[in-house]
């Protein structure tokens, strides 16, 4: 029994080392004094200073942040509306809507990216920041819908009905009762959509144009010519941003498991 437990621990440790070891090396060598990324020459924050003077990487970071914020906002609004529609009676229409919304969850990103490219070309839309935002919002909307729908399905509908009985219009009851109770899920969906947009490479490659290059695309193009310390530094900052967003989303999403039937009473 003890031998089996020891083997399980070793296998788990090996798995974590395989998954996170390379990431830790990227973070470690971002503080390397040497320009050679494989030779450790002492601790230094020199490359973070050099990073701020790298105009191409900074512009790519700006494009990624703007696209992530805009697409996450749009995806959260559309995903919340879709979740509201899916939690209302609808029969076959609701089933068809759910299938259309959840399709990006199972479709390969290459197929989605190609579909976006063909759509933008057919409509004559010049590819750039706007097309990246539209593509990312469409892609991440399904994730927001799943999270918000889970929360709405657990809410007590009698709270909204009671507000209507007390004189509130359906719209006011939605704004004053339903949405505040679903706020943690909405914010968690926003953070998840922001994270997915920030580190997306495949869809952005199809939807972007010459005037809009996201940070993952810029990093990939530079790595093909060789890894530089600035790439390690920007990758570390990107990891930190994604990690903080995921932790915040997890903290907000943890409240979704709590019983919601009695919320608003008392």
N, C-alpha and C positions, 0 to 999 in steps of 0.2 A: 504493500500500500504506500509506504514511504517512497519506494523507488519510483512508483508511478507519479506521485506528487512532485518529486524532484524533476522528473522528466518533463512534466507539464510546465513547471516553472522555467526550466531551461528553454523549452520550445517557445514559451511566451516571451521570454527575454530576447531570444534570437529573432522572433518576429518583430518586436518593437525596434530592435537594433537595425534590422533590414529596412523598416519603413521610415524611421526617424533619424537614423544615423547620418545619411546624406544631408538632411535638412540641418542638423546640428553643425555639420562641417561647413555649410554655406554661412551660417551665422558666425561660427568661430573665425573663419578666414576673412570675414568682412572687417575684422579688427586686426588684420595682419599688417605689419609695417611694410613688408616687401610687396613689390609690384607683381612678383611671381606668386600666383595663387596657390601653388603646391609647396611653397617653401615658407616655413614659419620664421619670421625675423623679429618677433616681439609684438607686444600689444600696442595698438595705435588706433585712433579714430580719424586718421588722416583721410581715408577714402570717403568718409561721410562729408567732409569738407569739400573734397574734389567733386563729390556727387552734385552738390548744390551749384557748382559751376559748369556742370554738363548740361548744356541747353537742350539737347535732344532728349535726354532722359527726363528732364524736368517738364518739357512740353508733353511728352508721352504720359507722364504721371498726371498732369493737369487734365488731359483728354480723358483718361481713365476715370478720374474722380468725378468730372462733370457728367460723363456718360453713366457712371454707376448711380450717382445721386438722382439724375433725371429719370433714368429707366426704372430705378427702384420705386420712386414716387409714383410713376405712371402704373407700374405693375401692382403696387399696393392698392391704388384706387380701383383699378379694374378687377384685381383678384378679390378684393373685399365685396364689390358688387356681385361678382360671380358666385362667391360663397353665399351671399344673401339669397341669390336666386336659387341655388341648389338646395338650400334648407327650407324652401317653401314648396308646397305641393305643386307637382308639375307633370307627373306621369311620364309618358314616353318622351315628351319634349325635354324634361329635365335630364333624362338618361342620355339623350343625344347631346345636350349641352355639356354634360359631364365628360362624355367621351371626347368631344372636341377640345375641351379645356385641358384634359389630362394627357392628350396625345404627345406633347413635347416631353413628358416624363419618360416615355419609352422609346421615342424616336432617336436615332443616332444624331449627334450634333452635326456631323458632316452633311447629312440629309437636310437638316434644318437650315444650315448655312447656305447650301446650294439653293434651297427653296427661296430663302430671302433674297439671294443674289438674282435669281430669275425674276422674282416679283419686282424688285427695284428697277431692273433693266426694262421689263415690260411696261412699267408705269413711267419710265423716263425720269426717275428720281436720281439725282446725282448722289453718288455714295460719299459719305462723310460722317460727321458727328451725329447728324439727325438720323441717318439710317442705322447707325450703331445703337442709338437709344431705342429706336422702334424695334429692332431685332432683339435686343436684350430684354425689353419690357415684355415682348410676346413670349420669350423663352422662360422668363422667371415668374410670369403671372401665375402659372400653374402651381408653383411651390407656395406662393402666397395663398392661393385658393384652398389648398389642402390644409394649411395651418389654420386659417380663419374659419373654414368650414367645420373643422374639428371642435373649435371653441363654440361656435354658434349652435352646433348640434347638442351641446351639453347645457346650454342656457335654458332657463325656465321661461317658456313662451308666455306664461300667465303674467309675468312682470310687464311685458309690452302690452298685453291685452288690458291689464289693470290701468296702465297709463292712458290708454285710449278711452276706457270707461270713465276716467276722471276728467275727460275733456280734451286730451291732447290729440292732435291729428296724427295719422300714421307716420308722417315724415318727422314730426317732432318727437314722437315716441321712439323712432329709430335713432335719432340724434341724441336724445337725452337718456335713453335706457339701454338699448341694444349695443350701440357702438362703444359707449364707455365700458360696458362689461366685456366687450371683445377687444378692448384696446391693447392688452398685453400680446394677444395673438397677432393683431395688426402690426404692432411694432416689431415683433419677432419675424414676421413675414417680410417687413421692409428690410431688416438687417440681413436676412438670408438672401433676399434679392440683390441687395447692395454687394454682398460678398461674391455671389455667383457672377455678377456683372464685372466686378473688379478684376477677377482672375481668369475671365473667359478668354480663350485664344482662338478656338476653332470658328465660332460664329462671327466673332469680330473680324477675322481674316476675310470672310466672304462679304461682310456688310460694310467694311471700311473702304475709304478711298485714299488717294494720294495725300490729301490734306489732313487726314485724321488717322494717327497711328497710336494704338493703345499701348500701355506699358508692357503687358505680356508679349505683344508683337515686337516691340522695340528690343526687349531682352532677348527674345529668340533670334532676331536678326544679328544682334551683337555676339551672342554665344556661338553662332555659326562661324564667326571669324576668330573666336577664342575668348575664353572667360577672362574678364578684367575685374580688379577689385571693386570698381564702381558698380558692376553688375551684382556682386555679392552684397554690397551695401544696400542697393535699392531692393534686392530680393529679400533681405532681412527686414526692411521697413514694410514691404508688402506683406510678408508673413505676419508681422506684428499687427498690421491693420486688419488683416483677415482673421487672425486669432482673436483679437479684441471683439470684432463684430460677431464672431461665432459664440464667444463666451457670453456676450450680452444677449444674443438670441436664445441661447440655452437657458440663461437665467430667467428670461421672460417666459420662455416656453415651459419651464418647470412648473409654473403656476397653472398650466393648462390641465395638468393631471389632477388638480384639486377639484373636489366636487363643486359644481357651479349651480346646482339646483336651488340652493337657498341664498344665492347672492342677491343683494339688494333688499333683503328682509331684515327686520329688526328695528 
